[in-house]
Amino acid sequence: MRASELPPHPAVTTVRVWDLTTGQRVGPELVFPAEVHPVAVTPDGWLVVGFGQEAAVMTPC
């Protein structure tokens, strides 16, 4: 199957954070009002999420 024949994927508007050492999800699912694009975690634990044309920076719990 060629890429042009693949159905479009649905927009992703949620972010789930996982602890990679335990494999367990950390906190609740985060829901955004638009499609999520870049996601990054800073060395000090802040989560940065790009959605639509906006960005959110969240502090660690």
Contacts in CASP RR format, 6 or more apart in sequence:
PFRMAT RR
TARGET T0000
AUTHOR 0000-0000-0000
METHOD contacts of the structure
MODEL  1
MRASELPPHPAVTTVRVWDLTTGQRVGPELVFPAEVHPVAVTPDGWLVVG
FGQEAAVMTPC
11 34 0 8 1.000
11 35 0 8 1.000
12 35 0 8 1.000
12 36 0 8 1.000
13 31 0 8 1.000
13 32 0 8 1.000
13 33 0 8 1.000
13 34 0 8 1.000
13 35 0 8 1.000
13 36 0 8 1.000
13 51 0 8 1.000
14 29 0 8 1.000
14 30 0 8 1.000
14 31 0 8 1.000
14 32 0 8 1.000
14 36 0 8 1.000
15 29 0 8 1.000
15 30 0 8 1.000
15 32 0 8 1.000
15 36 0 8 1.000
15 39 0 8 1.000
15 47 0 8 1.000
15 49 0 8 1.000
16 25 0 8 1.000
16 29 0 8 1.000
16 30 0 8 1.000
17 25 0 8 1.000
17 26 0 8 1.000
17 27 0 8 1.000
17 30 0 8 1.000
17 47 0 8 1.000
18 24 0 8 1.000
18 25 0 8 1.000
18 26 0 8 1.000
19 25 0 8 1.000
19 26 0 8 1.000
27 61 0 8 1.000
30 49 0 8 1.000
30 58 0 8 1.000
32 49 0 8 1.000
32 51 0 8 1.000
32 56 0 8 1.000
33 51 0 8 1.000
34 51 0 8 1.000
34 52 0 8 1.000
34 53 0 8 1.000
34 54 0 8 1.000
35 51 0 8 1.000
35 52 0 8 1.000
36 49 0 8 1.000
36 50 0 8 1.000
36 51 0 8 1.000
37 50 0 8 1.000
37 51 0 8 1.000
37 52 0 8 1.000
38 48 0 8 1.000
38 49 0 8 1.000
38 50 0 8 1.000
39 47 0 8 1.000
39 48 0 8 1.000
39 49 0 8 1.000
39 50 0 8 1.000
40 47 0 8 1.000
40 48 0 8 1.000
41 47 0 8 1.000
41 48 0 8 1.000
42 48 0 8 1.000
44 60 0 8 1.000
45 60 0 8 1.000
46 57 0 8 1.000
46 58 0 8 1.000
46 59 0 8 1.000
46 60 0 8 1.000
47 57 0 8 1.000
47 58 0 8 1.000
47 60 0 8 1.000
48 55 0 8 1.000
48 56 0 8 1.000
48 57 0 8 1.000
48 58 0 8 1.000
49 55 0 8 1.000
49 56 0 8 1.000
49 58 0 8 1.000
50 56 0 8 1.000
END
